[in-house]
């Protein structure tokens, strides 16, 4: 993952606002000051684009399509995917199986 950041540069990377929410919850659950500070530092360094109205429409279309195909993914993952689709962004994830169900979504695994 570190290699990707150095290749792309911090200006080419952002965190979905939905992911930022999930990171905050994880930090609070861990009750570990080290993790909480790491999350705050990451969010301070990288942009967190807001969910625009286009994401609402993308989410509705995405969820309906996944439900029709019987391939629904987690609710937060659908929000993250809709956000990435509206930003025309590549989604970096270690959960390729889940996100590869989303047609048109560019997915990369930065962990493997």
Secondary structure, 3 states (H helix, E strand, C coil): CHHHHHHHCHHHCECCHHHHHHHHHHHHHHCCHHHHHHHHHHHHHCECCCCCHHHHHHHHHHHHHHHHHCCCCCHHHHHHHHHHHHHCCEEECCCHHHHCCCCCCEEECCCC
